Amino acid sequence: MSVPLSRIDTILALIDPTLPVWDLCCDRGVIGCAVLDRWPAAHVTFVEKRPAIVEALAAFVARRTERDGRFDVRGEDALRIVLPDAPASFVIAGVGTNLICAFLARLEGRRGDRVVCSTSQSPERFERLTNEGGWRVCERRDVSSRTGRQTVWVMEPVGRASG
Ligand SMILES: C[S@@+](CC[C@H](N)C(=O)[O-])C[C@H]1O[C@@H](n2cnc3c(N)ncnc32)[C@H](O)[C@@H]1O
């Protein structure tokens, strides 16, 4: 019997590490650090709004010299931060559906992004609200984590041509 992937491994399996990765609402940055450690050419922008966390986060990420020069830490609000012009691989995980919906609304009109979301809140509500916001589920995986069941989605704008 195959062992189910952890939440982090599931997220890693769904991102596109060839694009710059944005670990939004990152807390201690475990997702972004896993990206840096798995793909030696990956670049990660960590975004966390709580000042108390941000300083420790920068030191935590910099613990490994192999990560040098491949990351930025931004102490900003994911709903206000200036987004890159070029396509990116956005991860917004471990937060509530309303916050994820507000972030997705910021991506309107962009093309070429990879968008991976995760919440422990109701998957049905997440899918209904994101659909009302113009997004559809591209892939969905249910995972168990330290804090219970979570769902991980790859989302894309409704109407985007696949491929
Ligand atoms: C439960 S942690 C999730 C950490 C990580 N994303 C994960 O899935 O393991 C949620 C973090 O999001 C941060 N956060 C909440 N709203 C935010 C916002 N609008 N912009 C940036 N960070 C935010 C909180 O301060 C907290 O550190």
The ligand as an SDF file (V2000), in Angstrom:
LIG
                    3D

 27 29  0  0  0  0  0  0  0  0999 V2000
   -1.2380   29.0140   10.1220 C   0  0  0  0  0  0  0  0  0  0  0  0
    0.0230   29.9950    9.4440 S   0  0  0  0  0  0  0  0  0  0  0  0
    0.2850   29.1440    7.9020 C   0  0  0  0  0  0  0  0  0  0  0  0
    1.7320   29.0010    7.5910 C   0  0  0  0  0  0  0  0  0  0  0  0
    2.0600   28.3350    6.2530 C   0  0  0  0  0  0  0  0  0  0  0  0
    1.4650   29.0280    5.1360 N   0  0  0  0  0  0  0  0  0  0  0  0
    1.6590   26.8850    6.2280 C   0  0  0  0  0  0  0  0  0  0  0  0
    0.6860   26.5480    5.5470 O   0  0  0  0  0  0  0  0  0  0  0  0
    2.3170   26.0870    6.8760 O   0  0  0  0  0  0  0  0  0  0  0  0
   -0.7930   31.4810    8.8730 C   0  0  0  0  0  0  0  0  0  0  0  0
    0.1540   32.6800    8.7780 C   0  0  0  0  0  0  0  0  0  0  0  0
   -0.4250   33.6320    7.8720 O   0  0  0  0  0  0  0  0  0  0  0  0
   -0.0840   34.9240    8.3270 C   0  0  0  0  0  0  0  0  0  0  0  0
   -1.0050   35.8670    7.6740 N   0  0  0  0  0  0  0  0  0  0  0  0
   -2.3510   35.9670    7.8860 C   0  0  0  0  0  0  0  0  0  0  0  0
   -2.8860   36.8990    7.0640 N   0  0  0  0  0  0  0  0  0  0  0  0
   -1.8560   37.3950    6.3260 C   0  0  0  0  0  0  0  0  0  0  0  0
   -1.7720   38.3810    5.2980 C   0  0  0  0  0  0  0  0  0  0  0  0
   -2.8650   39.0590    4.8770 N   0  0  0  0  0  0  0  0  0  0  0  0
   -0.5690   38.6460    4.7460 N   0  0  0  0  0  0  0  0  0  0  0  0
    0.5450   37.9880    5.1750 C   0  0  0  0  0  0  0  0  0  0  0  0
    0.5210   37.0540    6.1550 N   0  0  0  0  0  0  0  0  0  0  0  0
   -0.6560   36.7560    6.7150 C   0  0  0  0  0  0  0  0  0  0  0  0
   -0.2270   34.8160    9.8330 C   0  0  0  0  0  0  0  0  0  0  0  0
    0.4790   35.8560   10.4800 O   0  0  0  0  0  0  0  0  0  0  0  0
    0.3600   33.4160   10.0710 C   0  0  0  0  0  0  0  0  0  0  0  0
    1.7430   33.4990   10.3610 O   0  0  0  0  0  0  0  0  0  0  0  0
  1  2  1  0
  2  3  1  0
  2 10  1  0
  3  4  1  0
  4  5  1  0
  5  6  1  0
  5  7  1  0
  7  8  2  0
  7  9  1  0
 10 11  1  0
 11 12  1  0
 11 26  1  0
 12 13  1  0
 13 14  1  0
 13 24  1  0
 14 15  1  0
 14 23  1  0
 15 16  2  0
 16 17  1  0
 17 18  1  0
 17 23  2  0
 18 19  1  0
 18 20  2  0
 20 21  1  0
 21 22  2  0
 22 23  1  0
 24 25  1  0
 24 26  1  0
 26 27  1  0
M  CHG  2   2   1   9  -1
M  END
$$$$
